[in-house]
Amino acid sequence: MDEVRTNTINTTNTTLPASGAGGLVEQLHEDAAAVRQLLAVQEERQALANEAEQARAVRQEMCRYLLDTGLAASRLPAPMQEHVRAQFEGQVFEPGELTQAIDEARALVSQLVGAGAVVGPRSARCTT
């Protein structure tokens, strides 16, 4: 603000030193260029933020699909599938995190069911 006051034109004296008027005009051009540059950077930042948000939305959709297919392939009981789903639904996660949660759920179900679980085909016995 002080620079502008020292460089203002005195209406009673129409002659200005050559450096005074030129300096003000030069400063205004520099300020305008700086404002344009700042606006360009701000627009670029906003564009990057929009792209990041779109990428996050795509990744979240991929995680939802991975969760659905992973749980369908897990062959876990429905209540345990819902338990795992509640941990991951609506979140962005790494595939390994889901795999680990499914493995832990399988281990828990196996411990709870124990020997009563049918793991594979049992030998058939014929009694006569």
mmCIF file of the C-alpha atoms, coordinates in Angstrom:
data_MODEL
# 
_entry.id   MODEL 
# 
loop_
_atom_site.group_PDB 
_atom_site.id 
_atom_site.type_symbol 
_atom_site.label_atom_id 
_atom_site.label_alt_id 
_atom_site.label_comp_id 
_atom_site.label_asym_id 
_atom_site.label_entity_id 
_atom_site.label_seq_id 
_atom_site.pdbx_PDB_ins_code 
_atom_site.Cartn_x 
_atom_site.Cartn_y 
_atom_site.Cartn_z 
_atom_site.occupancy 
_atom_site.B_iso_or_equiv 
_atom_site.pdbx_formal_charge 
_atom_site.auth_seq_id 
_atom_site.auth_comp_id 
_atom_site.auth_asym_id 
_atom_site.auth_atom_id 
_atom_site.pdbx_PDB_model_num 
ATOM 1   C CA . MET A 1 1   ? 0.000   0.000    0.000   1.00 0.00 ? 1   MET A CA 1 
ATOM 2   C CA . ASP A 1 2   ? 2.857   2.391    0.807   1.00 0.00 ? 2   ASP A CA 1 
ATOM 3   C CA . GLU A 1 3   ? 4.469   1.761    -2.575  1.00 0.00 ? 3   GLU A CA 1 
ATOM 4   C CA . VAL A 1 4   ? 1.277   2.738    -4.355  1.00 0.00 ? 4   VAL A CA 1 
ATOM 5   C CA . ARG A 1 5   ? 1.051   5.978    -2.356  1.00 0.00 ? 5   ARG A CA 1 
ATOM 6   C CA . THR A 1 6   ? 4.626   6.933    -3.131  1.00 0.00 ? 6   THR A CA 1 
ATOM 7   C CA . ASN A 1 7   ? 4.114   6.233    -6.829  1.00 0.00 ? 7   ASN A CA 1 
ATOM 8   C CA . THR A 1 8   ? 0.756   7.972    -7.266  1.00 0.00 ? 8   THR A CA 1 
ATOM 9   C CA . ILE A 1 9   ? 0.567   10.800   -9.729  1.00 0.00 ? 9   ILE A CA 1 
ATOM 10  C CA . ASN A 1 10  ? 0.360   14.281   -8.270  1.00 0.00 ? 10  ASN A CA 1 
ATOM 11  C CA . THR A 1 11  ? -2.382  16.085   -10.182 1.00 0.00 ? 11  THR A CA 1 
ATOM 12  C CA . THR A 1 12  ? -0.825  19.486   -9.620  1.00 0.00 ? 12  THR A CA 1 
ATOM 13  C CA . ASN A 1 13  ? 2.487   18.425   -11.083 1.00 0.00 ? 13  ASN A CA 1 
ATOM 14  C CA . THR A 1 14  ? 2.044   16.531   -14.350 1.00 0.00 ? 14  THR A CA 1 
ATOM 15  C CA . THR A 1 15  ? 5.690   15.658   -14.798 1.00 0.00 ? 15  THR A CA 1 
ATOM 16  C CA . LEU A 1 16  ? 6.810   12.392   -13.252 1.00 0.00 ? 16  LEU A CA 1 
ATOM 17  C CA . PRO A 1 17  ? 10.232  10.960   -13.034 1.00 0.00 ? 17  PRO A CA 1 
ATOM 18  C CA . ALA A 1 18  ? 10.676  8.327    -15.735 1.00 0.00 ? 18  ALA A CA 1 
ATOM 19  C CA . SER A 1 19  ? 11.322  5.624    -13.171 1.00 0.00 ? 19  SER A CA 1 
ATOM 20  C CA . GLY A 1 20  ? 8.186   6.444    -11.118 1.00 0.00 ? 20  GLY A CA 1 
ATOM 21  C CA . ALA A 1 21  ? 5.463   5.836    -13.702 1.00 0.00 ? 21  ALA A CA 1 
ATOM 22  C CA . GLY A 1 22  ? 7.288   3.006    -15.426 1.00 0.00 ? 22  GLY A CA 1 
ATOM 23  C CA . GLY A 1 23  ? 7.900   1.305    -12.097 1.00 0.00 ? 23  GLY A CA 1 
ATOM 24  C CA . LEU A 1 24  ? 4.212   1.385    -11.219 1.00 0.00 ? 24  LEU A CA 1 
ATOM 25  C CA . VAL A 1 25  ? 3.141   0.009    -14.583 1.00 0.00 ? 25  VAL A CA 1 
ATOM 26  C CA . GLU A 1 26  ? 5.828   -2.665   -14.406 1.00 0.00 ? 26  GLU A CA 1 
ATOM 27  C CA . GLN A 1 27  ? 4.708   -3.622   -10.894 1.00 0.00 ? 27  GLN A CA 1 
ATOM 28  C CA . LEU A 1 28  ? 1.078   -3.856   -12.058 1.00 0.00 ? 28  LEU A CA 1 
ATOM 29  C CA . HIS A 1 29  ? 2.096   -6.163   -14.929 1.00 0.00 ? 29  HIS A CA 1 
ATOM 30  C CA . GLU A 1 30  ? 4.125   -8.330   -12.569 1.00 0.00 ? 30  GLU A CA 1 
ATOM 31  C CA . ASP A 1 31  ? 1.211   -8.501   -10.113 1.00 0.00 ? 31  ASP A CA 1 
ATOM 32  C CA . ALA A 1 32  ? -1.213  -9.425   -12.897 1.00 0.00 ? 32  ALA A CA 1 
ATOM 33  C CA . ALA A 1 33  ? 1.141   -12.163  -14.098 1.00 0.00 ? 33  ALA A CA 1 
ATOM 34  C CA . ALA A 1 34  ? 1.478   -13.476  -10.546 1.00 0.00 ? 34  ALA A CA 1 
ATOM 35  C CA . VAL A 1 35  ? -2.314  -13.539  -10.140 1.00 0.00 ? 35  VAL A CA 1 
ATOM 36  C CA . ARG A 1 36  ? -2.729  -15.415  -13.442 1.00 0.00 ? 36  ARG A CA 1 
ATOM 37  C CA . GLN A 1 37  ? -0.088  -17.923  -12.360 1.00 0.00 ? 37  GLN A CA 1 
ATOM 38  C CA . LEU A 1 38  ? -1.755  -18.371  -8.985  1.00 0.00 ? 38  LEU A CA 1 
ATOM 39  C CA . LEU A 1 39  ? -5.125  -18.959  -10.646 1.00 0.00 ? 39  LEU A CA 1 
ATOM 40  C CA . ALA A 1 40  ? -3.594  -21.500  -13.017 1.00 0.00 ? 40  ALA A CA 1 
ATOM 41  C CA . VAL A 1 41  ? -2.035  -23.383  -10.105 1.00 0.00 ? 41  VAL A CA 1 
ATOM 42  C CA . GLN A 1 42  ? -5.325  -23.280  -8.234  1.00 0.00 ? 42  GLN A CA 1 
ATOM 43  C CA . GLU A 1 43  ? -7.207  -24.669  -11.247 1.00 0.00 ? 43  GLU A CA 1 
ATOM 44  C CA . GLU A 1 44  ? -4.615  -27.415  -11.662 1.00 0.00 ? 44  GLU A CA 1 
ATOM 45  C CA . ARG A 1 45  ? -4.940  -28.319  -7.994  1.00 0.00 ? 45  ARG A CA 1 
ATOM 46  C CA . GLN A 1 46  ? -8.713  -28.517  -8.298  1.00 0.00 ? 46  GLN A CA 1 
ATOM 47  C CA . ALA A 1 47  ? -8.406  -30.722  -11.384 1.00 0.00 ? 47  ALA A CA 1 
ATOM 48  C CA . LEU A 1 48  ? -6.032  -33.059  -9.516  1.00 0.00 ? 48  LEU A CA 1 
ATOM 49  C CA . ALA A 1 49  ? -8.401  -33.182  -6.544  1.00 0.00 ? 49  ALA A CA 1 
ATOM 50  C CA . ASN A 1 50  ? -11.269 -34.115  -8.877  1.00 0.00 ? 50  ASN A CA 1 
ATOM 51  C CA . GLU A 1 51  ? -9.189  -36.861  -10.498 1.00 0.00 ? 51  GLU A CA 1 
ATOM 52  C CA . ALA A 1 52  ? -8.181  -38.203  -7.092  1.00 0.00 ? 52  ALA A CA 1 
ATOM 53  C CA . GLU A 1 53  ? -11.817 -38.327  -5.988  1.00 0.00 ? 53  GLU A CA 1 
ATOM 54  C CA . GLN A 1 54  ? -12.800 -40.166  -9.165  1.00 0.00 ? 54  GLN A CA 1 
ATOM 55  C CA . ALA A 1 55  ? -9.966  -42.668  -8.675  1.00 0.00 ? 55  ALA A CA 1 
ATOM 56  C CA . ARG A 1 56  ? -11.051 -43.207  -5.072  1.00 0.00 ? 56  ARG A CA 1 
ATOM 57  C CA . ALA A 1 57  ? -14.642 -43.853  -6.188  1.00 0.00 ? 57  ALA A CA 1 
ATOM 58  C CA . VAL A 1 58  ? -13.438 -46.395  -8.770  1.00 0.00 ? 58  VAL A CA 1 
ATOM 59  C CA . ARG A 1 59  ? -11.232 -48.105  -6.198  1.00 0.00 ? 59  ARG A CA 1 
ATOM 60  C CA . GLN A 1 60  ? -14.084 -48.240  -3.698  1.00 0.00 ? 60  GLN A CA 1 
ATOM 61  C CA . GLU A 1 61  ? -16.301 -49.861  -6.330  1.00 0.00 ? 61  GLU A CA 1 
ATOM 62  C CA . MET A 1 62  ? -13.557 -52.406  -7.097  1.00 0.00 ? 62  MET A CA 1 
ATOM 63  C CA . CYS A 1 63  ? -13.261 -53.196  -3.388  1.00 0.00 ? 63  CYS A CA 1 
ATOM 64  C CA . ARG A 1 64  ? -17.029 -53.711  -3.172  1.00 0.00 ? 64  ARG A CA 1 
ATOM 65  C CA . TYR A 1 65  ? -16.848 -56.165  -6.065  1.00 0.00 ? 65  TYR A CA 1 
ATOM 66  C CA . LEU A 1 66  ? -13.859 -57.927  -4.498  1.00 0.00 ? 66  LEU A CA 1 
ATOM 67  C CA . LEU A 1 67  ? -15.723 -58.207  -1.203  1.00 0.00 ? 67  LEU A CA 1 
ATOM 68  C CA . ASP A 1 68  ? -18.801 -59.690  -2.890  1.00 0.00 ? 68  ASP A CA 1 
ATOM 69  C CA . THR A 1 69  ? -16.839 -62.231  -4.920  1.00 0.00 ? 69  THR A CA 1 
ATOM 70  C CA . GLY A 1 70  ? -14.447 -63.071  -2.091  1.00 0.00 ? 70  GLY A CA 1 
ATOM 71  C CA . LEU A 1 71  ? -17.263 -63.803  0.327   1.00 0.00 ? 71  LEU A CA 1 
ATOM 72  C CA . ALA A 1 72  ? -19.211 -65.796  -2.261  1.00 0.00 ? 72  ALA A CA 1 
ATOM 73  C CA . ALA A 1 73  ? -16.158 -67.964  -2.899  1.00 0.00 ? 73  ALA A CA 1 
ATOM 74  C CA . SER A 1 74  ? -15.309 -68.325  0.797   1.00 0.00 ? 74  SER A CA 1 
ATOM 75  C CA . ARG A 1 75  ? -18.077 -70.838  1.543   1.00 0.00 ? 75  ARG A CA 1 
ATOM 76  C CA . LEU A 1 76  ? -18.363 -69.356  5.007   1.00 0.00 ? 76  LEU A CA 1 
ATOM 77  C CA . PRO A 1 77  ? -21.705 -69.620  6.806   1.00 0.00 ? 77  PRO A CA 1 
ATOM 78  C CA . ALA A 1 78  ? -23.954 -66.643  6.066   1.00 0.00 ? 78  ALA A CA 1 
ATOM 79  C CA . PRO A 1 79  ? -23.652 -65.107  9.570   1.00 0.00 ? 79  PRO A CA 1 
ATOM 80  C CA . MET A 1 80  ? -19.852 -65.181  9.322   1.00 0.00 ? 80  MET A CA 1 
ATOM 81  C CA . GLN A 1 81  ? -19.970 -63.711  5.817   1.00 0.00 ? 81  GLN A CA 1 
ATOM 82  C CA . GLU A 1 82  ? -22.074 -60.848  7.164   1.00 0.00 ? 82  GLU A CA 1 
ATOM 83  C CA . HIS A 1 83  ? -19.565 -60.354  9.986   1.00 0.00 ? 83  HIS A CA 1 
ATOM 84  C CA . VAL A 1 84  ? -16.701 -60.053  7.498   1.00 0.00 ? 84  VAL A CA 1 
ATOM 85  C CA . ARG A 1 85  ? -18.811 -57.857  5.203   1.00 0.00 ? 85  ARG A CA 1 
ATOM 86  C CA . ALA A 1 86  ? -19.476 -55.440  8.073   1.00 0.00 ? 86  ALA A CA 1 
ATOM 87  C CA . GLN A 1 87  ? -15.713 -55.010  8.569   1.00 0.00 ? 87  GLN A CA 1 
ATOM 88  C CA . PHE A 1 88  ? -15.057 -54.005  4.944   1.00 0.00 ? 88  PHE A CA 1 
ATOM 89  C CA . GLU A 1 89  ? -18.239 -52.630  3.403   1.00 0.00 ? 89  GLU A CA 1 
ATOM 90  C CA . GLY A 1 90  ? -17.940 -49.075  2.108   1.00 0.00 ? 90  GLY A CA 1 
ATOM 91  C CA . GLN A 1 91  ? -14.182 -48.972  2.655   1.00 0.00 ? 91  GLN A CA 1 
ATOM 92  C CA . VAL A 1 92  ? -11.134 -49.016  0.443   1.00 0.00 ? 92  VAL A CA 1 
ATOM 93  C CA . PHE A 1 93  ? -8.890  -51.919  1.426   1.00 0.00 ? 93  PHE A CA 1 
ATOM 94  C CA . GLU A 1 94  ? -6.068  -54.053  0.143   1.00 0.00 ? 94  GLU A CA 1 
ATOM 95  C CA . PRO A 1 95  ? -6.954  -57.527  -1.185  1.00 0.00 ? 95  PRO A CA 1 
ATOM 96  C CA . GLY A 1 96  ? -4.618  -59.128  1.350   1.00 0.00 ? 96  GLY A CA 1 
ATOM 97  C CA . GLU A 1 97  ? -6.624  -57.606  4.197   1.00 0.00 ? 97  GLU A CA 1 
ATOM 98  C CA . LEU A 1 98  ? -9.794  -59.299  2.947   1.00 0.00 ? 98  LEU A CA 1 
ATOM 99  C CA . THR A 1 99  ? -7.982  -62.604  2.410   1.00 0.00 ? 99  THR A CA 1 
ATOM 100 C CA . GLN A 1 100 ? -6.639  -62.482  5.950   1.00 0.00 ? 100 GLN A CA 1 
ATOM 101 C CA . ALA A 1 101 ? -10.086 -61.718  7.406   1.00 0.00 ? 101 ALA A CA 1 
ATOM 102 C CA . ILE A 1 102 ? -11.645 -64.615  5.464   1.00 0.00 ? 102 ILE A CA 1 
ATOM 103 C CA . ASP A 1 103 ? -8.882  -66.980  6.594   1.00 0.00 ? 103 ASP A CA 1 
ATOM 104 C CA . GLU A 1 104 ? -9.372  -65.905  10.206  1.00 0.00 ? 104 GLU A CA 1 
ATOM 105 C CA . ALA A 1 105 ? -13.141 -66.388  9.859   1.00 0.00 ? 105 ALA A CA 1 
ATOM 106 C CA . ARG A 1 106 ? -12.582 -69.879  8.457   1.00 0.00 ? 106 ARG A CA 1 
ATOM 107 C CA . ALA A 1 107 ? -10.306 -70.741  11.366  1.00 0.00 ? 107 ALA A CA 1 
ATOM 108 C CA . LEU A 1 108 ? -12.878 -69.468  13.865  1.00 0.00 ? 108 LEU A CA 1 
ATOM 109 C CA . VAL A 1 109 ? -15.706 -71.434  12.253  1.00 0.00 ? 109 VAL A CA 1 
ATOM 110 C CA . SER A 1 110 ? -13.503 -74.518  12.187  1.00 0.00 ? 110 SER A CA 1 
ATOM 111 C CA . GLN A 1 111 ? -12.720 -74.136  15.888  1.00 0.00 ? 111 GLN A CA 1 
ATOM 112 C CA . LEU A 1 112 ? -16.365 -73.589  16.772  1.00 0.00 ? 112 LEU A CA 1 
ATOM 113 C CA . VAL A 1 113 ? -17.670 -76.488  14.737  1.00 0.00 ? 113 VAL A CA 1 
ATOM 114 C CA . GLY A 1 114 ? -14.710 -78.746  15.483  1.00 0.00 ? 114 GLY A CA 1 
ATOM 115 C CA . ALA A 1 115 ? -15.033 -82.419  14.648  1.00 0.00 ? 115 ALA A CA 1 
ATOM 116 C CA . GLY A 1 116 ? -18.639 -81.984  13.574  1.00 0.00 ? 116 GLY A CA 1 
ATOM 117 C CA . ALA A 1 117 ? -17.590 -80.159  10.425  1.00 0.00 ? 117 ALA A CA 1 
ATOM 118 C CA . VAL A 1 118 ? -17.674 -82.037  7.175   1.00 0.00 ? 118 VAL A CA 1 
ATOM 119 C CA . VAL A 1 119 ? -14.387 -81.255  5.494   1.00 0.00 ? 119 VAL A CA 1 
ATOM 120 C CA . GLY A 1 120 ? -14.542 -83.747  2.690   1.00 0.00 ? 120 GLY A CA 1 
ATOM 121 C CA . PRO A 1 121 ? -16.240 -86.962  1.672   1.00 0.00 ? 121 PRO A CA 1 
ATOM 122 C CA . ARG A 1 122 ? -16.536 -89.484  4.456   1.00 0.00 ? 122 ARG A CA 1 
ATOM 123 C CA . SER A 1 123 ? -16.037 -93.147  3.893   1.00 0.00 ? 123 SER A CA 1 
ATOM 124 C CA . ALA A 1 124 ? -19.307 -94.944  3.536   1.00 0.00 ? 124 ALA A CA 1 
ATOM 125 C CA . ARG A 1 125 ? -19.815 -97.974  5.738   1.00 0.00 ? 125 ARG A CA 1 
ATOM 126 C CA . CYS A 1 126 ? -22.188 -100.681 4.873   1.00 0.00 ? 126 CYS A CA 1 
ATOM 127 C CA . THR A 1 127 ? -23.707 -102.548 7.738   1.00 0.00 ? 127 THR A CA 1 
ATOM 128 C CA . THR A 1 128 ? -25.550 -105.738 7.053   1.00 0.00 ? 128 THR A CA 1 
# 
